[in-house]
Amino acid sequence: MLHSQQVRALAPENDPLRIGMGWSREDLEKPQILVESTFGDSHPGSAHLDVLVQEALRGIQDAGGKGARYFVTDICDGLAQGHDGINFSLAQRDMIANMMEIHGSATGFDGAVYIASCDKSVPACLMALGRLNLPAVVITGGVMDPGPNLLTLEQIGTYSAMYERGEISQEEFEKYKLSACPSCGACSFMGTASTMQITAEALGLMLPGTALMRALDPDLRQSAYEAGRLSVQLAREGRHPRDFVTMDSFENAIMVHAAISGSTNSLLHIPAIAHELGIELSGETFDRLHRKARYLLDIRPTGRWPASFFHDAGGVPAIMEEIKPLLHLDAMTVTGKTIGENLAALRETDFYERGEQRLRAQGLQRQDVIRPFDQPIREEGAIAVLTGNLAPEGAVVKHAALPQEMFYQVLRAKPFDCEEEAIDAVLHHKIHPGDAVIIRYEGPKGSGMPEMFYTTEAISSDPELSKSIALITDGRFSGASRGPAIGHVSPEAFSGGPIALLEEDDLIELDIPNRTLQIVGVKNQRREPGEIQQILEERKALWKPHKAKYTSGVLKLYSEHAVSPMKGGYME
């Protein structure tokens, strides 16, 4: 018996309450599907999702089910930038997942459809999917078109820094701002939103080839319809996510993440999703898999093209075809077929040809966007996980965004206890080549773990600093960030991690080939490891914890219950 019918038998109020919102007697006996989305007038990634909701509902109805719409609107990191709103960004992920868990648990549903586009909403849906373990399929809201001359939003940070330095006029800056987002959809670069859409498909939770489609493509609506139909089939068969999403599925997703040079924020989200599915991932897993990976995707912010070209080049299936030797092709998916079987089925359709026609209109071929396996942009993927006496539990760097000469450096620490102080120092030339800008007390427990977006943009847009300094933080970065940025330093400063103990002109050794981040000197003088350890112990004895930044509300709850960034920053 379907779960919804069991609930009907237990609760006599169930039927009249549904009749009261327009259901028929026949509807009551159908498979009942929870349709969760983050639709709302909150930002371009969510404002169009109602259209996909309606298509999913139509598919559910045509397959003999009954869908129920539920909404948990997300916020936009871009609209939250530049003020304390960004501190709520990561916490919203867990709050969205909490509400979706409540929706799915309080009512008797047989299956689910999850619809979202962006940074925290897609991982929130996947976390809720894991908690509820309802038979489910995911639809993502696609990507916006680029603006004039392929302008994309992540370039606005660079233009902002140029304007602050007087390098462009206000009129020119305004022109860029008003042209960067010409349609709905996720921002058109390989930031966290695009990365997480791709991750959902790589995990086997979406219809093949449907991640990161153009938001205005009619094919996306058709995909939502087909996903709705599939959700009813899954409910009838009783096929649950935990039945087929395994460690192999997550290893596939990490290999795809390496190939696309995905956002560093994925190292917060993928472990949190895995945790909800009963699987534990560590930073070592990411580092081990990236070491044998290939970085293939020439998409911004580290590549040349807008993210709208990704699906034209074949999307996730094309990436998987290139890295097949590195994948678990026998991993099962929501279609009831393996990854390998899904790829073979797509080859028998016109899927790739339709995308290549759009690329040819831009004067491009698939290999201009997705490199062949034997001609990678870089070997060893895109991400490294560093450990050492500055980050005993780990830290994350996107080495694909760094020139080779920056892989080993010894830098002078310039500590700041908040981002505002750090960006002021960068913009007003108080930071010099050879410095390490340290931003601390910005981890989950310190301030909710906001992005350090403006500081990274100020550094990466400075031709001298971008090749001669590093930014090291217990906070995180925007998926749009480029340049010498090391984040997620754990334990964080608020918990008394070594980053809290750094002083002016301590020497920090960054060694990406050996995956280490070490304090190696004091006051510009190298010291032996034993001496450094003693100095840190002496400083720790004198260190006084900071007062909690938030004493009420959501961020108080989040900061009190969030785990380490390297575990996923989820609440426990």
N, C-alpha and C positions, 0 to 999 in steps of 0.2 A: 504493500500500500504506500502511495506517495505520502511524504511527510505532511503536506497541506491537508490531506484527507484525515490523517491521524489527529491533527489539531482540530479540525472541524468536529470530529467525534467527541473530543474532550471539552470543547468550549462552545456552548450553544449560542453565545453572542456573536460568534464569528460570522455566520451567514447573514444575519440582519444588518450588521455593520457594513459588510461589503455591498449588500443590496442597496444600502443607503447612499453609496457613492456611485451607483449606476451599473453595478454588475448584474448580469442575468443569472437565473438559476443554473443554466448550462455552464456559465463561466465558473461557477463555484466548484464544478467537478473536473475542471481542466488542470493540467500542471500549472502551478503558479510560479511565475518568474519575477524575481526582484531585479528591477532595472535601476542601477545606481549610476548617477553621473554627477559631475561637478559643474553642470550648467549654471550659468549666472552671468550677470552683466559686470563681471569682475575684471576681465582682460580678454584679449583676442583668442587665447587658447581655450576659453570656456564659453564665450558668448554664442557660439554656433552649435553647441552640443545638443541643443533641443531638437535640431533637425535629425541628428543621428539617433537620438532617443526614439523619435517617432518612427524612424525606419526600423529600428530594432523591435519596437512594439508591433509593427505590421508583420515582421517576420515571425514573431512569437505567435501572433494570432493565426497566420496562415499555416503554421505547423501544429495548430490545435492546442496552444497554450494560452494563458492569460497573463499579461505583464502588468506590473505595478511600478509606477515611477517614483523614485526617491531621489532627493537632491541634497548634496553637501557641497556648497560652492567653495572654491579655493581662492586664495589671494595670489597676486602676481609679485614675484621678486622684483621685477623692474619697477612696478609702481610703489614698492616698499623701500626702494633704494634711497639713500641720502638722508634718512631719518630713522628713528627707532622702530619703525614698522618692520624693518628687515629682521629684527630680533624674533619676530613671530613666525618667520618663514619655515624653519625646520619643525618647530612645535606643531604647526598646522598639519603636517603629515600624520602625526600620531593621533591628533584630534579628529581628522577626517576618517582615519581607519577606525577609531573608537565609535564614531556615529554610525558608520556602515555596519560595524559589528552589532550595534544596538538594533539597527533596522532589521538586519537579517536574523537576529536571535529572538526578537520580541514577537515576530509573526511567523506563521508556518509557510515558508517558501520551499520549493522543490529544486530551484536552480537560480542562477543569477547571470546578469550581463553587467559588466563594468565599463563605463565610458568616461575617459579623461584624456587630457593632452599633455599636461605640464609637469614641472619639476617635482613637486611634492604630491600632486594629485594622482599621477600614475603609480608611484610606489605606494601611496596610501591605499589605492584600490587593490594592489597586489598583496599588501599586508592583510587587508580585510578578507580577500579571497582565501588566503592561507588560514586565517583564524576561523572563518565560518565553514570552510571546506565544502561549500555547496557546489554541485556541478555547475561550472561557470565558463564563460568565454569573455575575452577582453576585446574592446574596440578602442582604438586611439584616434584622437581628433585631427591628426595630420599636422602639416606645417604650412605656414603662410608663404606667399610669394615674396620674392625680393622686391625692393624698390627700384627707382631709376639707376641705371648703371650697376645693377646687382647689389645695391646698397642693402645692408642687413643691420639689425639692431645692435649687435655687439660692437659695431664700428663707432657707435655714438659715444661710448666711453672714451675712445681715443680722441674723437673730435672735441669732447668736453675738456679733456686735459690740454689739448692744443689751444682751445679758446681761453682757458685759464692762464696759459702762458703767453697769450697775446699773439699766437701764430696764425689764427684765422679770425675773421670778423664775426660780430654777432649775427649779421645778416646771413653769412654763409652757414654758421652753426644752426640757425633757425631752419634753414632750407633742409639740412640733413635731418633734423629732428622730425620735421613734418612729413618726411618721405620714407622713413625706415620701416613702417608697418602698414603696408597697403591692403592687408586682408586679415581675416581671422586665421587661426591656427597657431601652432607653437612657433617660437622665433626661429628664423631660417638660418641656424648654424648648429653645429654639433655640440650644443650645450646639454644641460641635464634633461630638459624636456625631450629633445630628440633622442638622447641616449636611452632614456627610460622607455620611450615608445619602442625602440628597437629591442631593448632587453625583454619586454613583455612577449614579443614574438619569438625571440631567441630561446626563451624558456619553454616555448611550445604552448602558450596560452592564447594565441591569436590564430585566426585564419592565415595561412601562409601568404606572404607578400602584401600584407595590409598595413604594416607599420609605416608611419611617416609618409603617407600619401599626401598629395597636395590637398589642403583642407577644402578647397572649392571643386575638387574633382568629383564628377557624378559617380565615379566608380567607388568612392568612399561611402556614399549613401547605400550603394548596392551591397557593399561589404557589411555595413551595419545590418541591413536586412538579412543577409545570409547568416550573420552571427546570431541574430535573434532566432532564426529557425534552428540553428545548431544547439542553442541553449535548451530548447524543448527536448531535442533528441538526447542530450546529455542527461537531462533530468529523468527521462523515462528509463534510460539505461542505468542510472545510478552511478555514473562515472565521475568521481570526485578528483579535485586537483592533487590531493596527496596520494592518489592511486598511481600517478604517472610522473609528477614533478619530483625528481630525485637529485642527488649530488651530480650525476652526469648532466642533468638539465642545466644546473648552475655552472658547471664547468664549460658547457657549450656557450652559455651567456657571457661568461668572462672572456672566452676566446674571441667572441664577436666584439665585445667591449674593447679588447686590445686592437682588433683589426680596424675599428672605426675611430680610434683615439678618443674613446668616450670620456665624459666628464669625470673629474675626480670625486664629485658628489656621489657617484655610483658606489663608491666604497663605504658610504653611509647607508645607501638604500638597499643594495643587493644583499648584504648580510642581514639587514632588518627584515627583508622579505623572506629570506631563507629561515630565519629564526621562527617566523610565524608558521612556516611549513614543517617545523621540527628538524631543520638542518642547520648546523652551525658552520659558518665560514670564518676564516681568519684572514688577516692581511697577508700571511705567508702564502695562502692559496692564490690570491691575486698575483703576488710577485712571482711565484713558481710558474704559473700559467703564462703570464706576460713574457717571461724570459724566453720561452720557446715560440712566441707568437710572431705574427707579421702585422705591421701597421700599413694598411692599404688604402684608406679612404682620404681623398684629397678635398675635404670639406672644411670650411671655416669652423672655428677660429684659427686652427693651425694650418689649414689648407687654403685652397684658392676659391672654391665654389660655394654658393649658398646650399643649404640643406635640402631645398626643393629639388635639387638635381639627384639626390640620393635614390629616390624611388624610380626616377627615370632610368638610372643605371642598373636597376634590377633589385634594389633594396636589400633586405636581409637575405633572401634566397641567393642573390648574386654573391654577397659576402661569404655565405656558407659554401657555395660552390667552390670559391677560391681556396678556402681553408679546410676543405673536407678532410684532408689527412690528420687534422688536429681535433676533429669533432667526434663525439659519440653519436654516430649516425643511427644507432638503434634506440636512441632515447625516444620515448613515446610523446605524443602531443595531443592536444585537445581534439584533433580531427579523428582520433582513433588509429592514426597511422604514425610511423616513425618519422624522424627528421629526414632520413634518406628517402623514404617513400614519398613524402611531401615534395622533396626536391625533384624527384623523378617525374612526378605527376605534373609539376609546373613546366618542365621541359617539353611536355607534349602539348602545351597551349601556346597562345601568342603573347603570353605575359611579357617576355623580354623584348619582343619586337615592338610592341606598343610604346614601351619606354624609350627604346633606342630611336624611334621616330621623333620623339620630343627632343632628345639630345641632339640629333642631327640638325634640327631647326636652330639650335644654339651653336652649331659648328663643332660639336663635340662627339666623341665616341665613348663607349662604356669605360674603356681603360683610362680615359682622361679623368674619370671620377673615382673608379674602383680599380686600383692597380692589380695586375696579375700577381699571383703568389710569389713567383720567382723574381719579381721586380718591385719589391716593397719600398715604400717611402722610408721605412726604418725597420730593422729587425728588433727583436725583443719588445714587441708591442709598444705601449705608450706610457705605462705607469710603473713606478718603482715604489716599494715600501721600504722605508729606511728605519733602522733601529740604532740605538747607542745610548750613551749616558744623557743625551738631551731628550731622547724619545724612547724610553725603555719599552713602552708598549707599541711603538711605531709612529710613523708619519708618512705622508703621501706626497709624491711629486710626479707631475706629468713631464717626464724627460723628453717626450716627443716635441715639447714646446721649447726645448733648450738647444743652443748650439753645443757642439761637442766640447768646445773649450771650457764650458761651464760645468762639466761633469765632475771635476775635482777642483775645489776651492777651499782656502782658509780665509775666513771673513771675520771682521770686527763686529761684535754685537752692539746694536743700538736699540735698547729696549724701550717699548712704549706700552702703557697699560690700557690703551684703547686705540681704535683705528683712527679717530679724529686727530689725535696728536701725531700719529705716524704720517698720515697723508699731508698734513700741514708741513712736516719736515721735508717730505719728498718734493712737494710743489715749490717750496721756498729754498731749495738747494742747500738744505742742511745735511743731506745724505750724499756721500761721496763714493766713488769706486772703491770696492773692497769692503764695504759695509754690509752687515746683515740686519735688515729692518725686522725687529722682533715685535709682533703684536700679540699680547697675551691677555688673559682674562676674558677671552671671547669664545670659549668653548661652550658646550651644552649647559654646564652648571654655572658658568660665569655670566653669560648674557644670552643664552639660547642658541649660540653658534651661528651668528650672522655671516654673510659673505663679506669678504674683504675686496669687493669688486673695484671700487674707485681707487684704492691704493695700487692694486695690480695694474690697472689701466694707466695710472700716472707713471708707474715704473716702465711698463712695456712700451709706452709711447715716447719715452725719453731715450734717444739713440745711445747715449753713453751709459746710463744706469741699467738699461735692459740687458746689457752684456757684461756687467761688472759687479752686480750686487745680487742678494737673494732676499726674499721676503719669507719669514718663518713665523708660523702662527698656530695657536691651538684652535683658531676659528677655521672657516672653510672658504672656498672660492666659488665664484660664479662659474658655471659651465662655459661661459664666454671668456674666461680669463686665459691669458697667455703669459709666457715669460717665466722668470725664475721664482716660482711660488711653491712653497712647501707648507702643507697644511695638516690639520687633524693631529697635531703633536699631542701625544698621550703618554702619561697622564697630563691633563690640562692644568693650567696655572691655579685655577680655583681650588683644585684638589691637592695642591702642593707639589705638582710635578716639577721636574728640574727647570722647565722653561720659566717658572716663577722666580728662580734663584739666579738667573742671569744678571750680570752687571755690565755697565758700560765698558766696552773694549775687551770683554772676554773673547777668546778666539774660538771660532766654530769651524770644524772641518766637515765639509760636505763631500762625500765620496759616493757618487751614484753607482759606479761599477761594482763596488764592494757593499753597496746598500747600507751605508752608515751615516749617522748624523751625531757628531761628537763635540763636546766641549774639550778643547785641547790646550787652552791657555788662559791666563789672567793678565789684565792690563797690558795687552799686546805682547806678552811673553809666554812662550810655550812652557808647559809643565808636564811632568811625568803623570801617567794615569793614576797612580796612587795618590799623588798630591792633589790632583783634581778631585778625586773622590773625597778626600779629607776636607777640602775647601767647601764642597757642596754640602757635606754633613754639617759643617760649622754654620753655613748660611741657613740651612734648613732649621737648625736649632733656634735661630734668631727670627725666622720668617713668621709673620703673623697673617692668618687667613683674612681675606677680604670679607667684608659684610656682604650678605646676599643682595644682589642688585634688585631683585623683585621680591616683595613681601606679600603679594596677593595676586590672585588671578591665574591665568593659564601658564604664564611663564614661571610663576612660583612652583606650580605643580610639575611643570616640565623639568626645571632645573634641579628639583629635589629628587626626581626619579629617573633621569636620563643616564644611560650607561655611557661608557667611554666611546669617543668617536670611532675608534678602531673596531669596536664591536657593532657599530651601526647607529649609535646615538638614540636608540629607541627607549621608551619608558618601561621600567619594570617595577 
